[in-house]
Amino acid sequence: MARTSPTGTPALALLEKEGVHHGVHPYEHDPGSELSYGLEAAAALGVDPVVVFKTLCFLADGTLTMGIVPVSGSLDLKAAARAVGAKKAAMADPAAAERATGYVVGGISPLGGRKRLRAVLDTSAFDHDTIYVSGGRRGLDVSLSPADLVHLTGATTAPIGKAS
């Protein structure tokens, strides 16, 4: 796992260490918000939800895996299973996701986690020059190119998102 950066998270430390061009976008997280964490981030940052991506942990034939999809939709578990060559997929227990990544739900970043998990990025990310993902805590997003996210995570890409 990357060490914590002076700005506070392993995700930011990884971006800095690798010299990846990125933006840091803190916002005031409202624990009472009725919006999902991702939609709250999009609204707070004033960006279209299709460019803000959430990191969801799922089990692919029992192996913890990350699916990275737009906050404007959801993870298609059947498509995610196909993308990693699994027979079936199910959402992971939130506590297991937190243990594996070192991040809390609502702040799970695909970057700098405690364990390097297999990752799949929804192909819609490449419809945009820049996307936003969690920076490793609630109230912090980072922006970067989809190609840099793939490079840093070793993610494969597949159409794993579905409109809500």
C-alpha positions as CSV (number, residue, x, y, z in Angstrom):
1,M,0.0,0.0,0.0
2,A,1.2,3.5,-0.8
3,R,2.0,5.6,2.2
4,T,-0.3,8.4,3.2
5,S,0.5,11.7,1.4
6,P,0.9,15.0,3.1
7,T,-2.6,15.7,1.8
8,G,-3.9,12.7,3.6
9,T,-4.7,9.5,1.6
10,P,-2.8,6.6,0.0
11,A,-4.7,7.4,-3.2
12,L,-3.1,10.9,-3.4
13,A,0.3,9.5,-2.3
14,L,0.1,7.1,-5.3
15,L,-0.8,9.8,-7.8
16,E,2.0,12.0,-6.5
17,K,4.6,9.2,-6.4
18,E,3.7,8.2,-10.0
19,G,3.8,11.8,-11.2
20,V,0.3,11.4,-12.8
21,H,-1.4,14.7,-13.8
22,H,-4.5,14.9,-11.6
23,G,-6.8,17.4,-9.8
24,V,-7.7,17.3,-6.1
25,H,-11.3,18.2,-5.4
26,P,-12.3,18.4,-1.7
27,Y,-15.9,19.2,-0.9
28,E,-18.0,19.3,2.3
29,H,-19.5,15.9,2.8
30,D,-23.0,16.1,4.3
31,P,-23.7,13.0,6.5
32,G,-27.4,13.9,6.4
33,S,-27.5,14.0,2.6
34,E,-30.2,11.8,1.0
35,L,-28.1,11.5,-2.2
36,S,-25.7,8.6,-2.7
37,Y,-22.1,9.4,-2.0
38,G,-21.3,9.7,-5.7
39,L,-24.3,11.8,-6.6
40,E,-23.5,14.0,-3.6
41,A,-19.9,14.4,-4.9
42,A,-21.1,15.3,-8.4
43,A,-23.5,17.9,-7.1
44,A,-21.0,19.4,-4.7
45,L,-18.3,19.6,-7.4
46,G,-20.8,20.9,-10.0
47,V,-20.0,18.2,-12.6
48,D,-22.2,15.9,-14.6
49,P,-22.7,12.5,-12.7
50,V,-21.6,10.6,-15.9
51,V,-18.0,11.7,-15.3
52,V,-18.0,10.8,-11.6
53,F,-17.2,7.1,-11.1
54,K,-17.9,5.0,-8.0
55,T,-15.8,2.0,-6.9
56,L,-17.9,-1.0,-6.0
57,C,-16.4,-4.2,-4.6
58,F,-18.0,-7.4,-5.8
59,L,-17.2,-11.1,-5.5
60,A,-16.4,-12.8,-8.8
61,D,-16.5,-16.5,-8.1
62,G,-15.5,-15.7,-4.6
63,T,-12.7,-13.3,-5.5
64,L,-12.9,-9.7,-4.3
65,T,-12.9,-7.4,-7.3
66,M,-13.5,-3.7,-8.0
67,G,-16.0,-2.4,-10.5
68,I,-15.6,1.2,-11.4
69,V,-18.8,2.7,-12.9
70,P,-20.5,6.1,-13.3
71,V,-22.5,7.2,-10.3
72,S,-25.4,8.0,-12.6
73,G,-25.9,4.2,-13.0
74,S,-25.2,0.9,-11.3
75,L,-23.0,-2.1,-11.7
76,D,-24.3,-4.8,-14.0
77,L,-23.2,-7.9,-12.0
78,K,-23.7,-10.3,-15.0
79,A,-21.5,-8.1,-17.2
80,A,-18.9,-7.7,-14.5
81,A,-18.7,-11.5,-14.1
82,R,-18.3,-11.9,-17.8
83,A,-15.6,-9.2,-17.9
84,V,-13.4,-11.2,-15.4
85,G,-14.3,-14.7,-16.7
86,A,-16.3,-15.6,-13.7
87,K,-19.5,-17.7,-13.7
88,K,-21.2,-15.4,-11.2
89,A,-20.8,-12.2,-9.3
90,A,-22.4,-10.8,-6.2
91,M,-21.9,-7.5,-4.3
92,A,-19.2,-7.9,-1.6
93,D,-19.9,-7.3,2.1
94,P,-19.1,-3.7,2.8
95,A,-16.9,-4.7,5.8
96,A,-14.9,-7.0,3.6
97,A,-14.4,-4.1,1.1
98,E,-13.3,-1.8,3.8
99,R,-10.8,-4.4,5.2
100,A,-9.3,-5.1,1.8
101,T,-9.0,-1.5,0.6
102,G,-8.3,0.3,3.9
103,Y,-11.0,2.9,2.9
104,V,-14.5,3.4,4.3
105,V,-17.6,2.9,2.2
106,G,-18.4,6.1,0.4
107,G,-14.7,6.9,0.2
108,I,-13.3,3.7,-1.4
109,S,-10.8,4.7,-4.0
110,P,-9.6,2.4,-6.8
111,L,-6.2,3.9,-6.1
112,G,-3.7,3.1,-3.3
113,G,-5.7,0.4,-1.5
114,R,-4.3,-1.8,1.2
115,K,-4.5,-4.8,-1.2
116,R,-4.3,-4.5,-5.0
117,L,-7.6,-5.9,-6.2
118,R,-8.5,-6.8,-9.7
119,A,-10.3,-3.9,-11.3
120,V,-12.7,-3.4,-14.2
121,L,-13.4,0.1,-15.5
122,D,-16.6,0.7,-17.4
123,T,-15.8,1.6,-21.0
124,S,-17.9,4.7,-20.8
125,A,-15.0,6.3,-19.0
126,F,-13.3,6.7,-22.3
127,D,-16.1,8.9,-23.5
128,H,-14.5,11.7,-21.4
129,D,-11.0,13.2,-21.3
130,T,-11.2,13.5,-17.5
131,I,-13.1,11.5,-14.9
132,Y,-13.5,11.8,-11.1
133,V,-13.0,9.0,-8.6
134,S,-12.8,8.9,-4.8
135,G,-9.6,10.3,-3.4
136,G,-9.8,7.9,-0.5
137,R,-12.2,9.6,1.9
138,R,-15.7,10.9,1.9
139,G,-15.6,14.5,0.7
140,L,-12.6,14.1,-1.6
141,D,-12.5,13.3,-5.3
142,V,-9.6,13.3,-7.7
143,S,-9.8,13.9,-11.4
144,L,-7.5,12.1,-13.9
145,S,-7.6,10.6,-17.4
146,P,-9.3,7.2,-17.8
147,A,-6.0,5.9,-19.4
148,D,-4.1,7.0,-16.2
149,L,-6.6,5.2,-14.0
150,V,-6.2,2.0,-16.1
151,H,-2.4,2.3,-15.9
152,L,-2.4,2.8,-12.1
153,T,-4.9,0.1,-11.3
154,G,-4.1,-2.4,-14.0
155,A,-7.8,-2.4,-14.7
156,T,-9.4,-4.1,-17.7
157,T,-12.2,-2.3,-19.4
158,A,-15.6,-3.6,-20.3
159,P,-19.2,-2.4,-20.5
160,I,-20.1,-3.2,-16.8
161,G,-22.3,-0.2,-16.0
162,K,-26.1,0.1,-16.6
163,A,-28.3,3.1,-16.5
164,S,-30.5,3.4,-13.4
